[in-house]
Amino acid sequence: MSLPLRITVDDRDYTYTVLTRGINKQTESIKISLNEEEFTLVRNQNNAWLALEETIGDHPGLLQAIARNIALRYRL
């Protein structure tokens, strides 16, 4: 498990942890922990990362912002 990472979305700070090890350009899914819930981010045909478990109660752009942050961090 990695160290907690921070992101600010709409002037609110969030902390998440990347649970997947060995992320590289061939990685098709990434598990993260956010607010003690696990989410799976998957890559679609357009190389965009989407959350599988996104629900109505989630912040609309939070999981997408985290996915973009991870993609930039690991150069996906």
N, C-alpha and C positions, 0 to 999 in steps of 0.2 A: 504494500500500500504506500502511496506517495504522500507527501506533505499536503496540507490543505492549501488550496489556491483561492485567491480573492478576485471578485469581479464586481464592478459597480454598474448597475442598470437602473435608469430613471432615478438617479440620486439615492439609491439604496445599495448597501453593500451586502454581498452574498459570499459564502464560503462553500467550496465544493472540493471533492477529492476524486481523483482519477483512480479507478480500481483496476483497470486493465493494464497489464505489464507488457513491455516490448512493443510499443506502438511504432509503426513505420508506415511507409506509403502503401503497403499492401493490406493494411488493417481495414476491415470492413465494418466492424462494430466496436464501440467503446462504452464501457460501463463507468458511470460516475455515481457518486453519492452526494446528494444535495438535501439539506434539512433532514438528515437521517432516512431518506428515501433513496432507493436505487433507480436509476434511469439508464436506458440503453440508447445510445446515439448510433444511427446507422447511416451509411453513405448511399445515396440514390444514384440513378443513372447519370445525373448532371453533376456529380461529385459534390453535391450539397449534403450537409449533415442534418438529419432530422431525428427527433425523439420519438421512440415507439410508444412510450407510456404517457404522452402529453394529454392532460385532462383539462377540463374547463376551468378548474380552480387554479391551475398554474398561471404564473405570469406569462402573458402571450409571447414575449420575445426573449425571456430569460434563458430557456434551454437552447434556443438558436444562438444567442450571444455566447453562451458557454461553448457550444459546438464550434463556433467561429474562433473563439479564443484558443481552444485545444488545437484546431487545425493550424492556426498560425504558430503556436508554440512548438508543435512537432513537425512543422513544415509539410503538412499533408496537402 
